[in-house]
């Protein structure tokens, strides 16, 4: 019998599979298709202080082995998330959830995290300092160790629950940024967010996306994500949630061998709404085939030969 249980800073998960923020809404749409309680947890839609309508369309574009998105953190704002979305979520998901938080100033990050920290169903706060699709916020806080540490300190000062900083791959040294977050008090890190990219419409001779650039996700980014999880594992001693192009149970194992304690599934949910469920179901058989009895035993295993 394979033991698939893992723990993130004291938060116990039945398995390491977590649908990623922005690909799973607030859960209840997927709950109409299957019992989402089979998941380890899920990271709900990125939340800001004020409601956001996001960027102007077109804001989605297909690419080979992936997709570009420039949605721009569309969400109803933290007040409605607390008063409307979380009560609806609670009816269909009976485990602690990951709250994904974004902001446009250090103060906004702290304010929203302080509010969401008080919600009983929130088990972990994922602070997004890596969104490439908004201006004057998001990724601008995650591109230097100093600014990443500043947000980390501000959030940790007003929260009691584990704080994981979600990092951008659009940097030269992600390990240095992860280490700065650890030194500033982060309980863990999540990586990677999307890689910046673009497409051009050949007939219009203009960018496909209204925002010009967007975030690349899907299987195309998996090798990059895996490399960065590997590098960050070498640099820090706090847990890592790995993500980026994960599409099957074998990808989960690979991410964990690179150093991830848990693994988020993103774009795959948009291709197949049952993707995360299938990964959970397939994981024990894959473990048995690879002679893995306990998933926690393989975390960072590829670093040790």
C-alpha positions in Angstrom: 0.0 0.0 0.0 1.5 3.3 -1.1 1.5 6.2 1.4 0.8 9.3 -0.7 0.5 11.7 2.3 2.7 14.7 2.5 2.8 17.8 4.8 3.4 21.5 4.0 4.6 23.3 7.1 2.3 21.3 9.3 -0.6 21.2 6.9 -1.3 17.5 6.2 -2.4 16.5 2.7 -3.7 13.1 1.6 -1.7 13.4 -1.5 0.6 16.1 -3.1 -1.7 17.1 -6.0 -3.0 20.7 -5.8 -4.7 22.4 -8.8 -3.0 25.7 -9.4 -4.5 29.2 -8.9 -6.3 30.6 -11.9 -7.0 27.1 -13.4 -9.6 25.9 -10.8 -11.7 28.9 -9.9 -13.1 28.5 -6.4 -13.6 24.8 -6.8 -17.4 24.6 -7.1 -17.5 24.4 -10.9 -15.2 21.4 -10.8 -17.3 19.9 -7.9 -20.1 19.6 -10.4 -18.0 17.1 -12.3 -16.4 15.0 -9.5 -15.7 14.9 -5.8 -12.9 17.4 -5.5 -12.1 16.2 -2.0 -9.9 13.5 -3.6 -7.4 16.3 -4.1 -4.6 17.1 -1.6 -5.9 20.7 -1.7 -6.3 23.4 -4.3 -5.2 27.0 -4.7 -8.1 29.3 -5.4 -8.2 32.1 -7.9 -5.7 34.9 -7.3 -7.3 37.5 -5.0 -6.6 41.2 -4.7 -8.0 44.0 -2.4 -10.3 45.5 -5.0 -12.3 43.7 -7.7 -10.5 43.4 -11.0 -12.0 42.8 -14.4 -8.6 41.8 -15.8 -7.1 42.7 -19.2 -9.0 43.4 -22.4 -9.5 40.5 -24.8 -8.1 38.7 -26.6 -6.2 37.4 -23.6 -5.7 33.7 -24.5 -3.6 32.3 -27.3 -2.6 28.7 -28.2 1.0 27.7 -28.6 2.8 24.4 -29.4 2.6 22.3 -26.2 1.1 25.1 -24.2 -0.9 28.3 -24.1 -0.4 32.0 -23.4 -2.7 33.8 -21.0 -3.0 37.5 -20.1 -6.1 37.4 -18.0 -4.7 39.8 -15.5 -5.9 38.6 -12.1 -9.6 38.9 -12.8 -11.3 38.4 -9.4 -14.2 39.8 -7.3 -11.9 41.3 -4.6 -11.2 40.0 -1.1 -14.5 41.2 0.4 -16.6 39.1 -1.9 -14.2 36.2 -1.7 -14.7 36.1 2.0 -18.5 36.8 2.0 -19.5 34.8 -1.0 -16.9 32.5 -2.6 -15.5 30.8 0.6 -19.0 29.9 1.9 -19.9 28.3 -1.4 -16.5 26.6 -1.5 -17.0 25.2 2.0 -20.1 23.3 0.9 -18.1 21.2 -1.7 -14.6 21.1 -0.3 -14.0 19.9 3.2 -10.2 20.3 3.5 -8.0 23.3 4.1 -7.6 25.3 0.9 -4.6 27.4 -0.4 -5.4 31.1 -0.6 -3.6 32.8 -3.5 -3.1 36.5 -2.9 -1.7 39.2 -5.1 -1.2 43.0 -4.8 0.0 46.2 -6.2 1.8 47.5 -3.2 3.5 46.0 -0.1 0.7 47.4 2.0 -2.0 45.8 -0.2 -0.3 42.4 0.1 -0.2 42.7 3.9 -3.8 43.9 4.1 -5.3 41.2 2.0 -3.2 38.4 3.7 -4.2 39.7 7.1 -7.9 39.4 6.2 -7.6 36.0 4.5 -5.5 34.6 7.4 -8.6 34.8 9.7 -10.6 32.5 7.5 -10.9 29.0 9.0 -10.8 27.0 5.8 -7.6 28.7 4.6 -4.8 26.4 5.5 -1.9 28.1 3.7 -1.4 31.4 2.0 0.3 31.5 -1.3 1.6 35.1 -2.0 1.9 35.7 -5.8 4.8 38.0 -6.4 5.2 36.6 -10.0 2.2 37.5 -12.2 3.5 38.7 -15.5 0.2 40.0 -16.8 -0.4 43.1 -14.7 1.4 46.5 -14.6 2.9 48.1 -11.5 2.4 44.9 -9.4 2.7 41.2 -9.3 6.0 40.2 -11.0 7.6 43.6 -10.2 7.9 42.4 -6.5 9.4 39.1 -7.4 12.3 40.1 -9.7 14.7 41.1 -7.0 15.7 39.5 -3.7 15.2 42.8 -1.8 11.6 43.4 -3.0 10.6 39.8 -2.5 12.0 39.9 1.0 10.1 43.1 1.7 6.8 41.6 0.8 7.6 38.4 2.8 8.4 40.3 5.9 5.2 42.5 5.6 3.0 39.5 5.2 4.6 37.4 7.9 4.1 40.3 10.4 0.3 40.1 10.1 -0.4 36.3 9.6 -0.4 33.2 11.7 -0.7 30.6 8.9 2.1 29.2 6.7 3.1 31.7 4.0 4.5 30.4 0.7 5.9 32.9 -1.8 5.1 32.2 -5.4 8.2 33.0 -7.5 8.7 34.1 -11.1 10.8 32.3 -13.6 11.4 35.5 -15.5 14.6 36.2 -13.5 18.3 35.4 -13.8 18.7 33.8 -10.4 15.5 32.3 -8.9 17.5 30.6 -6.1 18.7 33.9 -4.7 15.2 35.2 -4.6 14.0 32.0 -2.9 16.8 32.3 -0.3 15.8 36.0 0.3 12.3 34.9 1.0 13.5 32.2 3.4 15.7 34.6 5.2 12.7 37.0 5.5 10.6 34.4 7.2 8.7 32.6 4.4 7.5 29.1 5.4 7.9 27.8 1.9 8.0 28.8 -1.8 5.9 27.9 -4.8 7.5 27.8 -8.3 7.2 28.5 -11.1 4.7 31.0 -12.4 4.4 31.4 -16.1 7.2 32.4 -18.5 6.7 35.6 -20.5 5.9 35.0 -24.2 4.0 36.3 -27.1 2.4 35.4 -30.5 2.0 37.6 -33.6 -1.0 37.3 -36.0 0.5 36.9 -39.4 -2.5 38.4 -41.2 -2.9 41.4 -39.0 0.9 41.7 -38.4 0.1 42.6 -34.8 0.4 40.8 -31.4 -2.4 38.2 -30.9 -2.9 39.3 -27.3 -4.3 42.7 -26.5 -1.7 42.9 -23.7 1.0 42.1 -26.3 2.7 39.6 -23.9 1.3 36.8 -21.8 2.3 34.0 -19.5 3.3 30.7 -21.2 2.2 27.5 -19.4 1.7 23.9 -20.3 4.0 21.0 -21.0 6.4 23.3 -22.9 7.6 24.8 -19.6 8.0 21.6 -17.6 11.8 21.2 -18.1 12.4 24.8 -17.1 10.2 24.5 -14.0 11.9 21.2 -13.0 15.3 22.9 -13.4 14.3 25.8 -11.2 12.8 23.5 -8.5 16.1 21.7 -8.5 18.1 24.9 -8.1 15.9 26.2 -5.3 16.0 22.9 -3.4 19.8 23.3 -3.4 19.5 26.8 -2.0 16.8 26.7 0.8 15.7 24.4 3.6 12.0 25.3 3.5 9.4 23.2 1.6 8.8 23.8 -2.1 5.5 23.5 -4.1 6.6 22.7 -7.6 4.5 23.5 -10.7 4.8 24.3 -14.4 3.6 22.0 -17.2 2.7 19.1 -14.9 0.3 16.8 -16.8 0.6 13.3 -15.4 1.5 11.3 -12.3 5.0 10.7 -13.6 5.5 14.5 -13.8 4.6 14.7 -10.1 7.2 12.1 -9.2 9.8 13.9 -11.2 9.0 17.2 -9.5 9.3 15.6 -6.1 12.6 14.0 -7.0 13.8 17.5 -7.9 12.8 18.8 -4.5 9.1 19.5 -4.4 7.0 18.4 -1.4 3.8 19.0 -3.2 2.9 19.7 -6.9 0.4 22.1 -8.5 -1.3 21.2 -11.7 -2.2 24.2 -13.9 -2.9 24.4 -17.6 -3.8 20.7 -17.7 -7.0 21.5 -15.9 -8.0 23.8 -18.8 -7.4 21.1 -21.3 -9.1 18.3 -19.3 -11.2 19.3 -16.2 -10.6 15.8 -14.8 -6.8 16.1 -15.1 -6.0 16.5 -11.4 -8.4 13.7 -10.5 -6.7 11.4 -13.0 -3.3 12.2 -11.6 -4.5 11.5 -8.0 -5.9 8.2 -9.2 -2.9 7.2 -11.2 -0.3 8.1 -8.6 -0.4 4.9 -6.4 0.1 2.7 -9.5 3.0 4.7 -10.7 4.6 4.6 -7.3 4.2 0.8 -7.2 5.8 0.5 -10.6 8.7 2.7 -9.4 9.0 0.8 -6.1 8.0 3.9 -4.1 6.3 3.0 -0.8 6.2 6.4 0.8 6.1 9.7 -1.2 7.9 11.7 1.4 10.9 9.5 1.0 11.5 10.7 -2.5 11.5 14.5 -1.9 14.8 15.7 -3.3 15.8 12.2 -4.0 17.5 12.9 -7.3 20.0 15.1 -5.5 21.4 12.1 -3.6 21.9 9.8 -6.5 
